[in-house]
Structure formats: C-alpha cells, structure tokens
Amino acid sequence: MGYLYKTHGTCSTLIEVELDGNIVKNVVFTGGCNGNLQAIPRLVSGLTIEEVEQKIGGISCGGRPTSCGDQLAKACREAYEASKK
C-alpha cells in the first residue's frame, strides 16, 4: 500500500501515491473526472517529485485555487517527506 492523501478542494477525494525514493511509481485517484484521473497517473509515472511539482503543481480548476494535478504534486511531496521519517 502506498501513501494515502486526503485531497482538499477537488472533485477527487483521495490519492494513493507509491514512490520509489523520489520517483513516482504508481498513483490511484478516488473520485473525480474519470478520463483525467486515468491520464494523470500515466503521465507522471517515472517522474521525480520535483518534476511533478514543476509540471502540474499550482494548476487551478474551475475557478478553484487547486486542481487534482496540484493536489497530486502536494501528495507526492508529503509522501516523500513522510518516507524520510
């Protein structure tokens, strides 16, 4: 099982992130827009956390200050920091 991240301000409600060091290995979203949430995990698989943060961190959605991609960037960082403890 990977790291579970409760999202804030998005249609998706939960993100499960599995890392290999600082590399994204697997991502599973619960809830949200089915097509986007199948595409995003495929696009970020194999990227470093820093690359995910650069590419999709800070993206907003529908007038909200965050998005599923932005929440994933936060989830990756949080998972990585938790793994170092």
C-alpha positions in Angstrom: 0.0 0.0 0.0 1.2 3.5 -0.8 0.8 6.8 1.0 -2.9 8.0 1.3 -3.5 11.7 0.8 -6.9 13.3 1.5 -7.5 16.0 -1.1 -8.7 19.5 -0.4 -10.9 21.5 -2.8 -11.2 19.0 -5.7 -13.7 16.5 -7.0 -11.3 13.6 -6.3 -11.4 12.8 -2.6 -8.3 10.6 -2.1 -5.0 10.0 -3.8 -2.8 6.9 -3.2 0.8 7.5 -4.1 3.5 4.9 -4.3 7.1 6.1 -4.5 10.5 4.5 -5.1 12.7 7.0 -3.4 11.8 10.3 -5.0 10.4 8.6 -8.2 6.6 8.3 -8.7 5.9 4.6 -9.1 2.1 4.4 -9.0 -0.9 6.8 -8.5 -4.5 6.0 -7.9 -7.3 8.6 -7.5 -10.6 8.1 -5.8 -13.4 10.2 -7.3 -13.1 13.0 -9.8 -13.2 13.1 -13.6 -12.5 9.5 -14.8 -10.6 10.4 -18.0 -8.3 12.9 -16.4 -7.6 10.7 -13.4 -6.6 7.8 -15.6 -4.3 10.1 -17.7 -2.5 11.9 -15.0 -1.1 8.8 -13.3 0.2 7.5 -16.6 1.8 10.9 -17.4 3.6 11.2 -14.0 4.8 7.6 -13.6 8.6 7.5 -13.6 8.9 11.3 -12.9 10.7 12.7 -9.9 8.7 14.5 -7.3 10.4 17.7 -8.4 9.3 17.2 -12.0 5.7 16.5 -10.9 5.7 19.7 -8.8 7.1 21.7 -11.8 4.7 20.3 -14.4 1.4 20.2 -12.5 1.9 21.9 -9.2 -0.1 25.2 -8.9 -2.7 24.4 -11.6 -6.2 25.6 -10.8 -9.5 24.2 -11.9 -12.9 25.8 -12.5 -12.1 28.9 -10.5 -10.8 26.9 -7.6 -7.2 27.7 -6.3 -6.2 24.0 -6.8 -6.8 21.0 -9.1 -6.3 17.2 -9.0 -2.9 17.7 -10.5 -1.9 20.3 -7.9 -3.2 18.0 -5.2 -1.1 15.2 -6.6 2.0 17.4 -6.5 1.3 18.1 -2.8 0.6 14.4 -2.2 3.9 13.3 -3.7 5.8 15.8 -1.6 4.0 14.8 1.6 4.6 11.1 0.8 8.3 11.7 0.2 8.7 13.7 3.4 6.8 11.0 5.4 9.1 8.3 4.0 12.2 10.1 5.3 10.9 9.9 9.0 
